[in-house]
Structures are given as C-alpha cells and as structure tokens.
C-alpha cells in the first residue's frame, strides 16, 4: 500500500482526534500502512505521537459513523514503558483482534475473511524481514526521525534509542522476549504473564495425508461465469486445529484455525430458500426442599470463594440452624416438609398430596436451555448441454464429495476432520460489483453433513454418446449445519446493526 500522506494530512480519510494514554490528541504523523495477514492485505493507518506511541487502525474501523476518528478503535499499539524501560507492540484491547477479524472483509468475489488466529499468527511472528511488527516499527521510526530532525538525534534519545530500526535491533514484538540483563524475578514474571490463561493453540504433529488444497472455479450453468445472474457460491477451508482462549470476552472460548483452499463452486439460486432460527427452552421445576438445598450450597460456595474455605464449617452450621428455626416456627410447614421428605425417602412422590391434599410448589417455569445450530438443505438439478458443461458438473460433485471426506493420517491411528464450507448468496450492485445478497439471510461457516447424488433424477437411465457416457441429468442434495450457534452479538459485530430507528438495509443472519 502506498504512503501518500504527509504528517497528519489524510484528506479527511483518517484524522484521529482522541488522546489515548497521555498522548497529544493530534499525532505528529499518519501513514497509510497495510497489514498482511495470510497473504491478504488489510488496509489501515498508522499514527505516531510525540511521546513515541504508535497506533495502527484498520481502514474498516475508520470509515463509518459508528467507527469515527474521535474514539480509539486502533488494533495495535506500540509504546514505551517507563518502569520496565522496554518498548513493545501489543493489541490495543482484549477485543482488538476479535473486532478486526469480525469486521474486515476482502474485496474478492467470495468476501474473503481472516480469522483471529490468522491475525495472531501474522502479528506475533518474529521471523523474516517483513513481519507485521517490524513493518510497523519501521514506519514509526521514520516518523520519529522526521520529528526530531534525524536519526542521530533519535539515537541520542534514551527512550527511543532501542527502537527497531534505530540501532538495528529486532522488535520485542509481542512483549514476551526476555531482555539481556533482566533479573530472575523479571524472567519469572514474564513466564507467568505468558501463561496467564491466555490463548493456547491446540496443535499436534498429526498430519493428514493426501490433502487437496487446490480446486478449479466451477460453474453451472456454464454461462453464469460471464453474466450478472444472482448466485450462490460455495468455498472451503481446511481445519488446522483450535485455539483455547480462557480470557476471551466473546461467547466462544474456542477459536477454529483454518487454511484457505483454492477453488469454488457457483450455482444459480434455487427455489425453497429458507432458514430456521431456533433456541431450546425447557420446562424446569424446583420444590422447596431443592430450593433450601440450593441456598445452602450457594452460601457455602460463596464463603469458600471469599475466604478460601476457612469458614465452611461455621456457614454449614448456621445454614442448618436457620432451616431448623424455619421448620419449628411454622407447624404447618414443618408437617408438610416432613411428608415431602418421607415421600422422597420411600419413592412416593404423591405422599404429600395423599396426606394433606396439597403439593409442594414446583415453581414451574420455562427456562432457556441451549442455542440451536441451524441446518440448511440445498437441491440442485444439473443437466449438461455439452461435454464442457458435463465436465463442470462432475467437478462440482467431486468438489463436495472430496471436501466433506474424512482425512487419513500417516499411521491411520487418527483421522482428521473434513473441510469447512462457506456458503454465500451473491448479487451485483449498480456498478456491477459482486456483493452479498442484502435480502437473504447470511450463513455462518458450515460442515457438510451429507451429499446425495441422484444419477437418474428423471427416473430413467439416459446418457450422452460421448466417450465419458455423461448422464443427461444429475440431482445433488447437500445438507449443511452451521458450526457455531447464532448469537445476538453476531448482528452487532458482523453487521454493525446497532440500536437504531432507521430501517435495516439487510436481513442479517
């Protein structure tokens, strides 16, 4: 990405006016700098302040009313710590990487995305000359050099003399590198901070064999490749593991890792477009005995949390005494509870009703139990008109069958998961640019559960007379299930659908 701006003059595209962490509200320099993540270019701006702090903000977080320049929406911050005398790059907030992954979408046909793990891998990588952090450091150093009047003066500044690019040192990057001359206590603290229940990669040496990573771009009908017909596009990603983030503030502490697989399938949008959003609610009850026991256990648990379990015995005694007083001061309640206890003891739940004509209040109510996973069903009938189109259809069927197949390993002791699938409804804007269909629901990443192929959908066996004996028609049924439940935050984070009285421009999920 070019660097066309001088100082803080970005022609209004990005003029940050916030004052984070003691910096002046106006940076001394703003540069257009792209972050490369998994080969994808994420446009953004890097602003440098007079005290040496530098911030990188993705362009996607500077171009809307909700993400304006008055608020610090930066993804990464490089700063000097006076107490430790170290200069490091870190995510600006705990949600910075998550927000960047949720909000950025590529400009390609398939709206390419990046995962949180993709961003972490690119950002924390310290190998190679073109790492993200080294690039940011170089831009910041250049800005400071201009500010102080040359590299010599910058080297003389104790605070910035150890900046990457000033003395030829490599960046501390993620802030976890041990410094020369650090004390054992500092080293231990660094190790503890590294643990801190932060992101943990689930990795192993279990490698899948014979993985296909490249497919063609297949179309049916063939002429859909050249026209502006609305369509549905299928792409795949290879599963490469998980990331456990115990401190993740989102609803999901498990982040999937994946790698893009080249190739796609483009098909016309068929009839029967539908989705079903559902959640599981179930009836639940709690009788007085259960409520009494729950209260006692919660009292014990709360005290154990606050005191480390030192007063559990006293709390248990006090709880039992309170229960005893309740029973002895209310004769009717005492007799009813005695009957209820006796009924539970002998396995006769209606003993209380038989003896007193009453029942224990079940406090019945409908309670939320779990989110649901949406399922999607697609049926396509494809009738080739020539040998070229017949070849496309065969490749399309192979795309789904091979993609959903379980992967073997070198020892065959373990098996690897099939590929993930992305399903996108696509249309075109007034300029002919491919965009996500605004009036059909968005589908999250899916697993392909089944692929059923009917080679005689017209109830008769017929082939062409070509050498491949292509069938005159094929019917393919695909059954998908989303990998993750649908959350309300998806509308906020994925679509920026904030509280507003204005009508929505798209359906959403």
C-alpha positions in Angstrom: 0.0 0.0 0.0 1.3 3.4 -0.9 2.1 6.1 1.6 0.7 9.3 0.1 0.1 11.3 3.3 2.4 13.8 4.9 2.2 14.4 8.6 -1.5 14.2 9.7 -2.9 15.3 6.4 -5.1 12.4 5.1 -7.6 14.5 3.4 -10.2 13.6 6.0 -9.9 9.9 5.4 -8.4 9.3 8.9 -7.7 12.3 11.2 -7.7 10.8 14.8 -8.6 13.3 17.4 -8.6 11.2 20.5 -6.0 11.5 23.2 -5.1 8.0 24.4 -2.8 7.3 27.4 -1.5 10.8 27.8 -0.6 11.4 24.1 -1.4 14.6 22.5 -4.8 14.5 20.7 -3.2 15.0 17.3 -0.5 12.7 16.1 2.7 14.0 14.6 2.4 11.7 11.6 -0.1 9.4 9.9 0.9 6.9 7.3 -1.1 4.6 5.1 0.2 1.1 6.0 -1.3 -2.2 5.1 -1.1 -5.3 7.4 -0.6 -8.5 5.5 -2.5 -11.5 7.1 -2.2 -14.8 5.4 -1.5 -13.2 2.0 -4.4 -10.9 2.4 -3.9 -7.1 2.5 -5.8 -5.3 5.3 -5.6 -1.5 4.7 -5.1 0.8 7.6 -3.4 3.8 9.0 -0.5 4.1 11.5 -0.4 7.3 13.6 2.6 8.2 15.7 2.5 10.6 18.7 5.1 12.9 20.2 5.9 10.6 23.1 6.8 7.7 20.7 3.5 5.8 21.0 2.3 4.5 17.7 -1.1 3.0 16.8 -2.3 1.1 13.8 -6.0 1.3 12.9 -7.7 -0.8 10.2 -9.4 1.2 7.5 -12.6 -0.7 8.1 -12.7 1.0 11.6 -12.3 4.5 10.2 -15.0 4.6 7.5 -18.3 4.6 9.3 -20.4 6.7 11.6 -20.1 4.2 14.3 -16.3 3.9 14.0 -15.2 7.5 13.8 -11.9 9.2 14.5 -13.0 10.5 17.9 -12.6 7.1 19.5 -9.5 4.9 19.8 -10.5 1.9 17.5 -6.9 1.0 16.8 -6.0 -2.7 16.6 -2.4 -2.5 17.8 -0.4 -0.1 19.9 3.4 0.3 20.2 4.6 2.1 23.3 7.5 2.6 25.7 7.1 1.5 29.3 9.0 3.9 31.6 9.1 1.4 34.5 10.5 -1.6 32.5 12.4 0.6 30.0 11.0 -1.6 27.3 9.3 -0.8 24.0 6.7 -3.3 22.8 3.8 -3.8 20.3 0.5 -5.3 21.7 -3.1 -5.5 20.7 -4.8 -2.2 21.9 -7.5 -4.0 23.9 -8.5 -7.6 24.6 -11.1 -7.4 21.8 -8.9 -5.8 19.2 -8.0 -8.9 17.3 -11.6 -10.2 17.6 -13.1 -7.0 16.2 -10.6 -6.9 13.3 -11.5 -10.5 12.3 -15.2 -9.8 12.6 -15.3 -6.6 10.7 -12.8 -7.0 7.9 -14.0 -8.5 4.6 -12.0 -8.8 1.5 -12.9 -7.3 -1.8 -12.9 -10.6 -3.6 -15.8 -12.5 -5.1 -16.1 -14.7 -2.1 -15.8 -12.0 0.6 -12.6 -13.5 2.0 -12.3 -13.3 5.7 -9.4 -13.6 8.2 -9.6 -15.5 11.5 -8.4 -14.3 14.8 -5.7 -17.0 14.6 -4.6 -15.7 11.2 -4.1 -12.2 12.7 -2.3 -13.6 15.8 0.0 -15.6 13.7 0.9 -12.7 11.5 1.2 -10.2 14.3 3.3 -12.4 16.7 5.5 -13.8 14.1 9.1 -12.6 14.7 10.7 -14.4 11.8 11.6 -12.9 8.5 12.3 -9.3 7.4 8.7 -8.4 6.5 6.9 -9.2 9.7 4.0 -7.1 10.7 5.6 -5.7 13.9 8.9 -4.9 12.1 6.9 -3.1 9.4 5.0 -1.0 12.0 8.3 -0.3 13.8 10.0 0.9 10.7 7.1 3.3 9.9 7.1 4.6 13.4 10.9 5.1 13.4 10.7 7.0 10.2 8.1 9.3 11.7 10.1 9.9 14.8 13.2 10.6 12.8 11.4 13.3 10.9 10.0 14.7 14.1 13.4 15.1 16.0 15.4 16.1 12.9 17.4 13.0 12.0 18.4 9.5 13.1 21.4 10.8 15.1 19.2 12.8 17.4 16.8 9.8 17.7 19.7 7.6 18.8 20.6 10.1 21.5 17.1 9.9 23.0 17.3 7.2 25.7 13.7 6.4 25.4 13.8 5.6 21.6 17.4 4.6 21.1 16.4 0.9 21.3 13.6 1.1 18.8 13.8 -1.4 16.0 15.4 0.3 13.1 17.3 2.8 15.2 20.1 0.6 16.4 19.3 -2.3 14.1 17.8 -4.3 16.9 14.8 -6.6 16.3 11.5 -5.8 17.8 10.4 -7.2 21.1 7.2 -7.6 19.3 4.8 -9.4 21.4 6.4 -8.1 24.6 7.4 -11.6 25.8 11.0 -11.6 24.7 13.5 -11.7 27.6 15.8 -8.8 27.7 19.6 -9.1 28.2 20.4 -8.3 31.8 16.9 -8.9 33.2 16.7 -10.3 36.7 15.4 -13.8 37.5 12.3 -12.2 39.0 11.6 -10.3 35.8 12.1 -13.5 33.8 9.7 -15.4 36.1 7.1 -12.7 35.8 7.4 -12.9 32.0 6.8 -16.6 32.1 3.8 -16.2 34.4 2.4 -13.5 32.1 2.9 -15.8 29.2 0.7 -18.4 30.9 -2.0 -16.2 32.4 -4.6 -18.4 30.8 -4.3 -16.6 27.5 -4.7 -18.1 24.1 -3.4 -21.6 23.8 -3.0 -23.3 20.5 -4.2 -26.9 20.2 -1.5 -28.2 17.9 0.0 -31.6 17.2 2.2 -33.5 14.8 -0.8 -35.4 13.5 -0.7 -34.6 9.8 -3.3 -35.5 7.3 -2.1 -37.2 4.1 -3.0 -36.5 0.5 -4.7 -33.2 1.2 -6.1 -31.5 -1.8 -5.7 -27.7 -1.5 -6.4 -26.5 -5.0 -9.6 -26.9 -7.0 -10.9 -25.1 -10.0 -13.6 -22.5 -10.1 -16.6 -24.5 -11.3 -19.9 -23.1 -12.7 -23.3 -24.5 -13.6 -24.7 -23.4 -15.9 -21.5 -22.6 -17.8 -22.7 -19.1 -18.8 -23.2 -18.0 -15.2 -19.5 -17.3 -15.2 -20.0 -14.4 -17.6 -23.3 -12.9 -16.6 -24.7 -10.9 -13.6 -27.2 -13.5 -12.5 -27.8 -13.8 -8.8 -26.0 -16.9 -7.5 -24.8 -19.0 -4.6 -21.1 -19.5 -4.1 -19.5 -22.4 -2.1 -15.9 -22.3 -0.9 -13.9 -24.4 1.5 -11.3 -24.1 4.3 -9.1 -26.8 5.8 -9.4 -27.4 9.5 -6.0 -27.0 11.2 -6.8 -27.1 14.9 -8.3 -24.9 17.7 -7.3 -22.0 19.9 -8.4 -22.0 23.5 -8.7 -18.5 24.9 -9.9 -18.7 28.5 -10.0 -14.9 28.8 -12.0 -14.3 25.6 -14.8 -11.9 26.4 -16.9 -13.3 23.5 -19.3 -16.1 23.7 -16.9 -18.6 22.3 -13.6 -19.5 24.0 -12.6 -21.9 21.2 -11.4 -20.3 18.0 -11.0 -22.5 15.0 -7.9 -22.4 12.9 -8.1 -23.0 9.2 -6.4 -22.5 5.9 -8.0 -21.4 2.7 -8.5 -23.9 -0.1 -8.4 -22.5 -3.6 -11.4 -23.0 -5.8 -15.2 -22.5 -5.6 -18.5 -23.7 -6.9 -21.0 -21.2 -8.3 -24.6 -22.3 -8.8 -27.9 -20.5 -9.5 -30.1 -19.7 -6.6 -32.9 -22.3 -6.5 -36.4 -22.3 -5.1 -37.1 -23.1 -1.5 -34.8 -20.6 0.1 -35.3 -20.8 3.8 -33.7 -20.8 7.2 -34.8 -21.6 10.7 -33.5 -19.8 13.7 -34.3 -21.7 16.9 -33.3 -21.9 20.6 -34.0 -24.6 23.1 -36.3 -23.8 26.0 -37.3 -26.4 28.5 -39.7 -26.5 31.5 -38.0 -26.7 34.9 -39.2 -27.0 38.5 -37.7 -26.5 41.9 -39.6 -27.6 45.0 -39.0 -26.1 48.5 -36.5 -28.8 49.5 -34.5 -28.3 46.4 -34.6 -24.5 46.9 -33.5 -24.9 50.5 -30.6 -27.2 49.5 -29.6 -24.8 46.7 -29.5 -21.9 49.0 -27.3 -23.8 51.5 -24.8 -24.9 48.8 -24.6 -21.4 47.3 -23.9 -20.0 50.8 -21.1 -22.5 51.2 -19.7 -21.8 47.8 -19.7 -18.1 48.2 -18.0 -18.3 51.5 -15.4 -20.7 50.1 -14.7 -18.2 47.3 -14.3 -15.3 49.7 -12.3 -17.0 52.5 -10.6 -19.9 50.8 -12.9 -22.4 52.6 -11.8 -21.3 56.1 -15.4 -20.8 57.4 -17.2 -23.6 55.6 -18.0 -25.5 58.9 -19.5 -22.4 60.5 -21.5 -21.5 57.5 -22.9 -25.0 57.2 -23.9 -25.0 60.9 -25.6 -21.6 60.6 -27.5 -22.7 57.5 -28.8 -25.8 59.2 -29.8 -23.8 62.3 -31.7 -21.3 60.1 -33.5 -24.2 58.5 -34.4 -25.7 61.9 -35.9 -22.4 63.1 -38.0 -22.1 60.0 -39.4 -25.6 60.5 -40.1 -25.2 64.2 -41.8 -21.8 64.0 -44.3 -22.9 61.4 -46.2 -26.1 62.3 -48.0 -26.5 59.0 -44.8 -26.0 57.0 -43.0 -28.4 59.3 -45.6 -31.2 58.8 -45.8 -30.6 55.1 -42.0 -30.7 54.7 -41.8 -33.9 56.8 -44.4 -35.5 54.5 -42.4 -34.3 51.5 -39.2 -35.7 52.9 -40.9 -39.0 53.7 -42.3 -39.3 50.2 -38.9 -38.7 48.7 -37.3 -41.3 51.0 -39.8 -44.1 50.1 -40.1 -43.1 46.4 -43.7 -42.0 46.7 -43.9 -38.5 45.3 -47.7 -38.1 45.9 -47.4 -38.9 49.6 -47.8 -35.2 50.5 -50.9 -34.9 48.3 -52.3 -38.1 49.7 -51.8 -37.0 53.3 -52.6 -33.3 53.1 -54.3 -32.6 49.8 -51.5 -30.3 48.8 -48.4 -30.4 46.7 -45.1 -28.8 47.0 -45.0 -25.7 44.8 -42.9 -26.9 41.8 -42.1 -23.3 40.8 -42.5 -24.4 37.2 -41.2 -22.1 34.5 -39.8 -22.3 31.1 -36.0 -21.8 31.1 -33.5 -21.2 28.4 -31.5 -24.4 27.8 -29.2 -24.0 24.8 -28.8 -22.3 21.5 -29.6 -24.2 18.3 -27.5 -25.0 15.3 -29.1 -24.0 12.0 -29.3 -26.6 9.2 -29.5 -25.8 5.5 -30.7 -28.0 2.7 -30.0 -27.4 -1.0 -31.0 -29.4 -4.0 -29.6 -28.7 -7.5 -30.6 -30.5 -10.7 -28.0 -30.1 -13.3 -28.5 -31.1 -17.0 -25.4 -30.7 -19.1 -25.9 -29.2 -22.6 -22.5 -30.2 -23.9 -19.3 -32.1 -22.9 -17.8 -29.0 -21.3 -20.8 -28.4 -19.0 -20.8 -32.2 -18.2 -17.2 -31.9 -17.1 -18.1 -28.9 -14.9 -20.9 -30.9 -13.2 -18.7 -33.8 -12.5 -16.1 -31.4 -11.0 -18.8 -29.8 -8.9 -20.0 -33.1 -7.4 -16.4 -34.1 -6.8 -15.8 -30.7 -5.0 -18.3 -31.5 -2.4 -17.7 -35.2 -2.1 -13.9 -34.8 -1.7 -14.2 -31.7 0.5 -16.5 -33.4 3.0 -14.4 -36.6 3.2 -12.5 -37.5 6.4 -8.8 -37.2 6.1 -6.4 -40.1 6.9 -3.1 -39.8 8.6 0.3 -41.4 8.0 -0.4 -44.0 10.7 -4.1 -44.3 10.3 -4.4 -44.3 14.1 -6.0 -40.9 13.9 -8.4 -39.3 11.5 -8.6 -35.6 10.6 -11.7 -33.5 10.2 -13.3 -32.8 6.8 -13.1 -29.3 5.4 -15.3 -26.4 6.5 -17.6 -24.8 4.0 -18.6 -21.2 3.4 -22.0 -20.6 1.7 -22.7 -17.1 0.3 -25.8 -15.7 -1.5 -24.4 -13.2 -4.0 -25.8 -10.4 -6.2 -24.4 -7.4 -8.0 -24.7 -3.6 -7.3 -25.4 -0.9 -9.7 -21.7 -0.7 -10.7 -21.6 -4.4 -11.5 -19.6 -5.2 -8.3 -20.3 -8.5 -6.7 -21.9 -8.1 -3.2 -23.5 -10.3 -0.6 -27.3 -10.5 -1.2 -28.9 -8.0 1.2 -32.3 -9.6 1.3 -31.4 -13.2 2.1 -30.0 -14.4 5.4 -26.3 -14.8 5.9 -25.0 -18.3 6.6 -22.1 -18.9 9.1 -19.4 -21.3 8.4 -20.8 -24.8 8.0 -20.0 -28.5 8.0 -21.3 -30.5 5.0 -23.2 -33.4 6.7 -24.3 -35.3 3.5 -24.1 -35.1 -0.2 -26.7 -37.3 -2.0 -26.3 -37.6 -5.8 -29.1 -39.0 -8.0 -27.8 -40.0 -11.4 -31.3 -40.7 -12.8 -33.4 -37.9 -11.4 -35.9 -38.3 -14.3 -36.5 -42.0 -13.3 -34.9 -43.3 -16.5 -31.3 -44.2 -17.4 -30.0 -42.0 -20.2 -26.5 -41.0 -21.2 -24.9 -39.0 -24.0 -23.0 -40.8 -26.6 -19.7 -39.1 -25.7 -16.7 -41.1 -24.6 -17.5 -40.3 -20.9 -21.0 -41.5 -21.2 -22.2 -38.4 -19.3 -25.6 -38.7 -17.7 -28.2 -36.4 -19.2 -29.1 -35.1 -15.8 -27.8 -35.1 -12.2 -29.5 -34.2 -9.0 -27.4 -33.3 -6.0 -28.8 -32.7 -2.4 -26.5 -31.0 0.1 -27.2 -30.9 3.8 -25.2 -28.4 5.9 -25.1 -27.5 9.5 -23.5 -24.3 11.0 -20.5 -25.0 13.2 -21.5 -22.3 15.7 -24.8 -21.1 17.2 -26.1 -17.8 16.2 -25.7 -15.1 18.9 -27.2 -11.6 19.0 -23.6 -10.2 19.1 -23.2 -11.6 15.5 -25.6 -8.8 14.3 -23.6 -6.2 16.1 -20.1 -7.4 15.4 -20.6 -8.9 12.0 -23.1 -6.4 10.6 -22.8 -3.3 12.8 -26.6 -3.5 13.4 -26.6 -1.2 16.4 -29.7 0.1 18.2 -31.3 2.5 15.7 -34.7 3.6 14.5 -33.5 3.5 10.9 -34.7 0.5 8.8 -32.2 -2.3 8.2 -30.6 -2.5 4.8 -30.2 -6.2 5.0 -31.7 -9.3 6.6 -28.7 -10.4 8.6 -28.3 -13.9 9.8 
